[in-house]
């Protein structure tokens, strides 16, 4: 059974992403691991107050009580979505967000991470900011970013950008496996620039390899890679965009303020970010 890690601070952004996490768990026959993190005050060991451990325990208990109070609300959402059958477990961890997520991934053998991001400007925050952007750089499992405006609906079309690299193939196989379970189509885009080093034989080999999969390849000879991707999302009615993150600065450019404004009309689209060394087990 697949495991999906869902870090939450119980905000509106996180609660919206929870619905997407539930449906992903249903699709991949997985379970959700809810993670709430908190940081206790750091005190110089030479000057630890006598009541420090009492303070530590009281803060830890307060966080636990807050976490416990939110669980019934999330279970009610699962009931409303008709997904009460999805197994949900809980983790409360002390530490910074990125480190606790890394530890939880190892300890729980996590396959996916689902996180929320805030609106159109959240795209830039997701890839450049301190929270989800840091997670994206620090983990080797797929990360699904869900904007707060993204109301869940059945996935019919998944977009996938490729450079026809061997590691892209593994990522596309994962995307195809998800697509088949949701009866969705995969639209695979390659933007062929003047610097392209992909040989026609490679493309043909990919087409043969994926001949029995629900995937359609589109090759566009253009120089504006980022702009072409955004236009592709619009024209092909993409519901989820899957991308392999070879270079983080690619995402910084893709979601720069100028392009983000252009993309704002399509800011309700979740992004599945797959590291070039993504673990697909």
C-alpha positions as CSV (number, residue, x, y, z in Angstrom):
1,X,0.0,0.0,0.0
2,X,1.3,3.5,-0.9
3,X,1.8,6.1,1.8
4,X,1.0,9.8,1.3
5,X,2.5,12.3,3.7
6,X,0.2,15.3,4.3
7,X,1.9,18.1,6.3
8,X,-0.8,20.4,7.8
9,X,-1.0,23.5,9.9
10,X,-4.8,23.3,9.8
11,X,-5.1,26.4,7.6
12,X,-7.6,26.9,4.8
13,X,-4.7,26.2,2.3
14,X,-3.9,22.9,4.0
15,X,-7.5,21.8,4.4
16,X,-8.2,22.3,0.7
17,X,-5.1,20.3,-0.1
18,X,-6.4,17.5,2.2
19,X,-9.2,16.8,-0.2
20,X,-6.8,16.3,-3.0
21,X,-4.6,14.1,-0.8
22,X,-7.7,11.9,0.1
23,X,-8.5,11.4,-3.6
24,X,-4.9,10.6,-4.5
25,X,-4.9,8.0,-1.7
26,X,-8.0,6.5,-3.2
27,X,-6.5,6.4,-6.7
28,X,-3.2,4.8,-5.6
29,X,-4.9,2.5,-3.0
30,X,-2.9,4.3,-0.3
31,X,-3.2,5.7,3.2
32,X,-2.6,9.2,4.5
33,X,-0.1,10.1,7.2
34,X,-1.1,13.4,8.7
35,X,1.9,15.4,9.9
36,X,1.8,18.4,12.2
37,X,5.1,20.0,13.1
38,X,6.0,22.5,15.8
39,X,9.1,24.1,17.1
40,X,9.9,24.4,20.8
41,X,12.0,27.4,22.1
42,X,15.7,26.8,21.8
43,X,17.6,27.5,25.1
44,X,21.3,27.6,25.6
45,X,22.1,24.4,27.6
46,X,24.4,26.4,29.9
47,X,21.4,28.6,31.0
48,X,18.5,26.1,31.0
49,X,15.9,27.4,33.4
50,X,14.8,25.0,36.1
51,X,11.3,24.8,34.7
52,X,12.4,24.3,31.1
53,X,11.3,20.7,30.9
54,X,7.9,21.6,32.4
55,X,7.5,24.3,29.8
56,X,8.6,21.8,27.1
57,X,6.0,19.3,28.2
58,X,3.2,21.9,28.5
59,X,3.9,23.2,25.0
60,X,4.0,19.7,23.6
61,X,0.7,18.9,25.3
62,X,-0.9,22.1,23.9
63,X,0.2,21.2,20.4
64,X,-1.1,17.6,20.9
65,X,-4.5,19.0,22.1
66,X,-4.7,21.3,19.0
67,X,-3.8,18.4,16.7
68,X,-6.3,16.1,18.4
69,X,-9.1,18.7,18.0
70,X,-8.6,19.0,14.3
71,X,-8.7,15.3,13.5
72,X,-12.5,14.9,13.7
73,X,-12.9,17.9,11.3
74,X,-10.6,16.1,8.7
75,X,-12.5,12.8,9.2
76,X,-15.7,14.7,8.6
77,X,-14.3,16.0,5.3
78,X,-13.3,12.4,4.3
79,X,-16.9,11.3,5.1
80,X,-18.3,14.1,2.9
81,X,-16.0,13.1,0.0
82,X,-17.2,9.5,0.3
83,X,-13.7,8.4,1.3
84,X,-14.1,7.4,4.9
85,X,-12.5,4.1,3.9
86,X,-9.1,5.8,3.4
87,X,-6.8,4.9,6.3
88,X,-5.5,7.9,8.2
89,X,-2.7,7.9,10.7
90,X,-1.2,10.8,12.6
91,X,2.3,12.2,13.4
92,X,3.1,15.1,15.7
93,X,6.8,16.0,15.4
94,X,9.0,18.6,17.0
95,X,11.4,20.3,14.6
96,X,11.6,22.5,11.5
97,X,9.2,21.6,8.7
98,X,11.8,20.3,6.1
99,X,13.7,18.1,8.6
100,X,10.6,16.6,10.1
101,X,9.2,15.8,6.6
102,X,12.5,14.2,5.6
103,X,12.4,12.1,8.8
104,X,8.8,11.1,8.3
105,X,9.5,10.0,4.7
106,X,12.2,7.7,5.9
107,X,10.4,6.4,9.0
108,X,7.0,5.9,7.3
109,X,8.4,4.8,3.8
110,X,6.4,7.6,2.2
111,X,5.7,7.5,-1.6
112,X,4.1,11.0,-2.1
113,X,3.9,14.3,-0.3
114,X,0.9,16.6,-0.7
115,X,1.1,20.2,0.3
116,X,-1.0,23.3,-0.2
117,X,0.1,26.7,-1.7
118,X,-1.7,30.0,-1.5
119,X,-3.2,31.2,-4.8
120,X,-1.6,32.5,-8.0
121,X,1.3,34.1,-6.2
122,X,1.7,30.9,-4.3
123,X,3.3,29.3,-7.4
124,X,6.3,31.5,-6.9
125,X,6.2,30.8,-3.1
126,X,6.0,27.1,-3.8
127,X,9.1,26.9,-5.9
128,X,11.1,29.8,-4.4
129,X,9.8,30.3,-0.9
130,X,10.9,28.9,2.4
131,X,8.3,26.2,3.0
132,X,7.1,24.1,0.1
133,X,10.0,25.2,-2.1
134,X,12.4,23.9,0.5
135,X,10.6,20.6,0.7
136,X,10.7,20.3,-3.1
137,X,14.5,20.6,-3.0
138,X,15.0,18.3,0.0
139,X,13.0,15.2,-0.8
140,X,13.2,12.5,-3.5
141,X,9.5,11.5,-3.6
142,X,6.9,13.2,-5.8
143,X,5.4,16.4,-4.3
144,X,1.9,17.5,-5.2
145,X,1.4,21.2,-4.8
146,X,-2.3,22.2,-4.5
147,X,-3.3,25.9,-4.8
148,X,-5.9,27.1,-2.3
149,X,-8.3,27.9,-5.3
150,X,-8.0,24.3,-6.7
151,X,-11.4,22.7,-6.0
152,X,-11.0,19.0,-6.5
153,X,-12.7,17.5,-9.6
154,X,-12.1,14.2,-11.4
155,X,-8.9,14.2,-13.3
156,X,-9.4,13.8,-17.1
157,X,-6.1,15.2,-18.5
158,X,-2.6,15.1,-17.0
159,X,0.1,17.2,-18.6
160,X,3.7,16.0,-18.5
161,X,6.7,18.0,-19.7
162,X,9.8,16.0,-20.8
163,X,13.3,16.3,-22.2
164,X,13.2,12.6,-23.3
165,X,15.8,11.7,-20.7
166,X,15.9,8.2,-19.3
167,X,14.8,9.4,-15.8
168,X,11.9,11.2,-17.4
169,X,10.8,7.8,-18.6
170,X,10.4,6.5,-15.1
171,X,8.5,9.5,-14.1
172,X,6.1,9.2,-17.1
173,X,5.5,5.6,-16.2
174,X,4.4,6.7,-12.8
175,X,2.1,9.3,-14.3
176,X,0.6,6.8,-16.7
177,X,-0.1,4.4,-13.9
178,X,-2.1,7.1,-12.1
179,X,-3.8,8.1,-15.3
180,X,-5.0,4.5,-16.0
181,X,-6.5,4.3,-12.5
182,X,-8.5,7.5,-13.1
183,X,-9.2,6.8,-16.8
184,X,-7.4,10.0,-17.7
185,X,-5.2,10.9,-20.7
186,X,-1.6,12.1,-20.5
187,X,-0.6,14.9,-22.8
188,X,3.2,14.8,-23.0
189,X,5.0,18.0,-24.2
190,X,8.5,18.5,-25.5
191,X,9.6,22.0,-26.4
192,X,12.3,21.6,-29.0
193,X,14.6,24.6,-29.0
194,X,17.7,25.2,-31.2
195,X,19.8,23.8,-28.4
196,X,17.9,20.5,-28.4
197,X,20.1,17.4,-28.4
198,X,17.3,14.9,-28.6
199,X,17.6,12.6,-31.6
200,X,14.5,11.5,-33.6
201,X,15.3,7.9,-32.9
202,X,15.0,8.6,-29.1
203,X,11.6,10.1,-29.6
204,X,10.5,7.1,-31.8
205,X,11.8,4.7,-29.1
206,X,9.7,6.5,-26.5
207,X,6.6,6.4,-28.7
208,X,7.1,2.6,-29.1
209,X,7.8,2.1,-25.3
210,X,4.5,3.9,-24.4
211,X,2.4,2.6,-27.3
212,X,0.0,0.8,-25.0
213,X,-0.2,3.6,-22.5
214,X,-2.8,6.5,-22.4
215,X,-0.3,9.1,-23.5
216,X,-0.1,11.4,-26.5
217,X,3.2,13.2,-27.4
218,X,3.4,16.7,-28.6
219,X,6.6,18.2,-30.0
220,X,6.7,22.0,-30.5
221,X,9.7,23.7,-32.1
222,X,9.8,26.9,-30.1
223,X,12.4,28.8,-28.1
224,X,10.2,30.1,-25.2
225,X,10.0,27.0,-23.1
226,X,8.3,28.5,-20.1
227,X,5.7,30.4,-22.1
228,X,5.0,27.3,-24.3
229,X,4.3,25.2,-21.2
230,X,1.8,27.7,-19.9
231,X,0.1,28.0,-23.3
232,X,0.0,24.1,-23.4
233,X,-1.7,24.0,-20.0
234,X,-4.4,26.3,-21.3
235,X,-5.0,24.8,-24.7
236,X,-5.0,21.2,-23.6
237,X,-7.3,21.8,-20.6
238,X,-4.8,20.2,-18.3
239,X,-6.1,19.2,-14.8
240,X,-2.7,18.4,-13.2
241,X,0.7,19.3,-14.5
242,X,3.5,16.8,-13.8
243,X,7.1,18.1,-14.2
244,X,10.5,16.6,-13.6
245,X,12.6,19.1,-11.6
246,X,16.1,18.8,-13.1
247,X,17.0,22.3,-12.1
248,X,15.1,24.3,-9.4
249,X,15.9,27.6,-11.2
250,X,13.8,26.3,-14.1
251,X,10.8,26.6,-11.8
252,X,12.0,29.9,-10.5
253,X,11.9,31.2,-14.1
254,X,8.6,29.4,-15.0
255,X,6.8,31.0,-12.0
256,X,8.5,34.4,-12.2
257,X,6.2,37.3,-11.5
258,X,5.6,38.1,-15.2
259,X,4.7,34.6,-16.2
260,X,2.8,34.0,-13.0
261,X,0.5,36.8,-14.0
262,X,-0.1,35.1,-17.4
263,X,-0.7,31.8,-15.5
264,X,-3.0,33.3,-13.0
265,X,-6.1,32.4,-15.0
266,X,-5.0,28.7,-14.6
267,X,-3.8,28.9,-11.0
268,X,-6.3,26.2,-10.0
269,X,-4.1,23.5,-11.5
270,X,-2.1,21.3,-9.0
271,X,1.5,20.6,-10.0
272,X,3.1,17.2,-9.4
273,X,6.8,17.9,-9.0
274,X,9.0,14.8,-9.6
275,X,12.7,15.1,-8.8
276,X,15.1,13.8,-11.4
277,X,16.1,11.2,-8.8
278,X,12.5,10.5,-7.7
279,X,12.0,7.3,-5.8
280,X,9.0,5.5,-7.5
281,X,8.9,2.4,-5.3
